[in-house]
Structure formats: structure tokens, C-alpha cells
Amino acid sequence: MSTATTNLNIPIADWFDPAEAMRDPYPQYAQLRALGPVVYAPTVARVFITNHEAVSEAEHHPEIFSSYSETNLTMMRAIGGRPMLRKDDPEHAQERKAINPTLRPKAIKNIWSPKFQETVEYWLQRLIDIGPEHADINKDFAAPIASQNLIDLLGFPDTVDVTDMARWSIDFIAGTGNLLDDEDIWHRCDTSRQEVDLILDELLPSLRSNPNGSITSHLLEVGLPEEVVRANVKLSISGGMNEPQHMISNMVWALSKHPEQRELLLNGTAQWGPAFEETARWQSPIGMVPREVVQDTEFFGVRLEKGTNVGLLLASANRDPVAFDNADAFDITRTSGGHLGFGSGVHLCAGRWVAKNAIADHALPRLYEQLPNLQLDSKRPPVWDGWVFRGLTDLPVTW
Ligand code: HEM
């Protein structure tokens, strides 16, 4: 554990404005990093860990920065149970091990990649049919593709529409971020949870007798209690749709703003894989992940008491100039790796390979192959939203 004993007083960022962060968090992240690696933000009653070194350190010390919390309960309230993401090892490891086989390279190559390809072709044609006057990459391409891929990965039946999965995901995420206890959000979460539970009431018995390679099937196969299976299915619904959706839209936006880099991809000088990783670093879909301090500690010179609510600022760590040359620039040819867009340590995103395959091997290359002149529509502006979860809600395009 990296500690310095000289400064035990925590810097206070009383100016941190979550409403401003919703519009654009990056200027405030730079100010937070300038204050130090560990900073208290009274407006959100949270200690922020701000730079790359400190966030990595915290991620690798779950015995101090725990994912299990009795106070950070919004995710549990939203999905009606405690999933692996809100547990520590060894409980977490048992559940994580169960879903890994669905998301490994071999399963991706043999099962998911052909399905993802089919899904992209279908929605690409729909996008083209909508036409250059009205098309929106986020609504007409990224959302349905991310949604259908997740329906397949979870082994949900064909009767589930892409709009159902999208609605459930949006509601669970809104619930996870519902720190102000908005009743309307809880109501939407409850409705979505009931709808998912109804599907699972039929799906679980059928998967018990006929297992397949899906996430839900693998969770059942290792003999986890049914409420744990249900909680982790709903965790996958919250994380497995919104983030890949944002990544597709964020990549299109980033490449549209940097046509010279898009050209490198189109003429084969640069590769889609590194472009995907650079987008995850530069416009991270998950800006902050919560942890709770479970033993009094001294961290980078600051005393943190047991029970402190902590936010690991992944998106800020990803713009840390100590870790990345010219950190604020989007550069798909950069050689410095190690971004934290998928977290790190034991909770490192379980779906990162599957997301990379779906997006960097299928969605983006095919989109630009079919529509090489794709660009932002100057008549219809894009809209960004969020900082804990951040992405484009509207990305109108033309060609
Ligand atoms: C580009 C898209 C994605 C991004 C940026 C992303 C990001 C993340 C991050 C930052 C975490 C760590 C959270 C923490 O430490 O508190 C995480 C965990 C997780 N992600 Fe993803 N994710 C993506 C796609 C997916 C997909 C497609 C799935 C499933 C199909 C998925 C399933 C999960 C699961 C199950 C966890 C919890 C892992 C654990 O607790 O061990 N993610 N993701």
C-alpha cells in the first residue's frame, strides 16, 4: 500500500458540481487530480480517488476498498438482490467463475461472433433504410445491437424485443444511480424487475433440463441458489447493454471528430481493436465505481476511516497525464496501455472480450465499410449525458 505520512488532512473539493459533471466531467476531473489522489467532495458525500496510480492501488486492495457495502444499496434495491459486483472474494469468485465460460475467447469465436455478425447486418440495413436525413447511431444502431447481443448472451427467448431489454437496462441503471430516492425511478425499476422475473420463471426450469452456453445457463449449472442467479442476470442486464451501446456511439463520435484517424482505420493503417481501447480510455462509459472502506487506513497520505464511501474515478484516472502522454487527446495509435475503462483487479469487466468482438470486429468495421462517408449531422446536434455512467443519448448522423 502506497502511503505518505506527511499529510493526513484530506483536500476538500466543495466546488464539485454533479450537475456540471453531467454535462462534461473532464474539466472538474483535472481540478480534482490537481488537488491530490484522494479528495473529499461534500456535494456527493464521497471520497474520490482521482489518479491512475491510486485508483489501481485501491482496485487491488479489496480487503480495504470493499465492494460489499451495507450503505451503498441502490444497486441491490434496483435489481432486488446482491450480485457479484457487490461482493468480495471468496463469494464473488464463485459467481464470477460461473459466468466466465460464456465470455471466453473460445465461446466468442464459436458461438457469439457469428450471431453478432448477423445482428449487425440486420440493424445496419435498418439504419440505411431510415436514411441520412433521420438516422441516429445511438437509437437506430448502437442500442438495438447492444440489446440483441445481450438477449443472446443471456439465453433469453425470441419473444423478448430489443426495446424490452433496453428499457430494463435503462431502469436498472437509473435505480443504481438513484441516490436521491426518486420514487418514480424505483417504480420503473420494480416494473422492470417483475418483467424480468416473469421471463426467468419460465426460462430457469427449461435451462435446468436443457442447458446451453448462455450466462444464465452457466450460473445455474454451478448450483448457485436461484436468487443469486436472478441477481446476476439482472446485473448483466444493467452492465451488458448500456456500456456497449455507449461504446459504439462514443467511437462513432470520436472518429467523426478525428477524420484523419478514421482515415487510418479505413485504409488499414490502424486497427479497430486499439481504436476500441482508446475510446474506452478517452470517453469511458463508466466514470466512477463505488467502494467502501472496511478498515481504518492511511492511503496516499490521507486517513480514511472504516465506513467511508469512496468513488474510484476511472474516467479521471484514464486522463491522468502521469499515466498517458497527451492524456486529453484521442489517439488510436498511442502505445501506452493500461487504461481502467473496464476496471481492474478481481472485478475487471467480465464482458470486455465479448464487447470488443461485437464492436471492434463487427459493428464498427461493417458500419464504415457500408457507409464510408458517415459523419455527424450538423443540423441535429449530438447530446451527451452523465458522469457515473456517461454516453451519448442522441447521435444523429448523415452520409
Ligand atoms: C464496452 C463495454 C463495457 C464496459 C466499458 C464495461 C465496464 C465495466 C467496469 C468498469 C466494470 C467494473 C466495475 C467495478 O469494479 O465496480 C465491469 C464489471 C462487469 N461487467 Fe462490464 N463493461 C462492458 C461490457 C460488459 C458486457 C457486454 C457484459 C456482459 C455481457 C459485462 C458484464 C460485467 C460484469 C458481470 C461485471 C462484474 C464483474 C465482477 O464483479 O467480477 N460488461 N464492467
Residues whose N, C-alpha, C, O or C-beta is under 5 A from the ligand:
A	BS01	HEM	M84 L85 R96 L153 S236 G239 G240 E243 P244 M247 P285 I286 V289 L340 G341 F342 G343 V346 H347 L348 C349 A350 G351 R352 A355
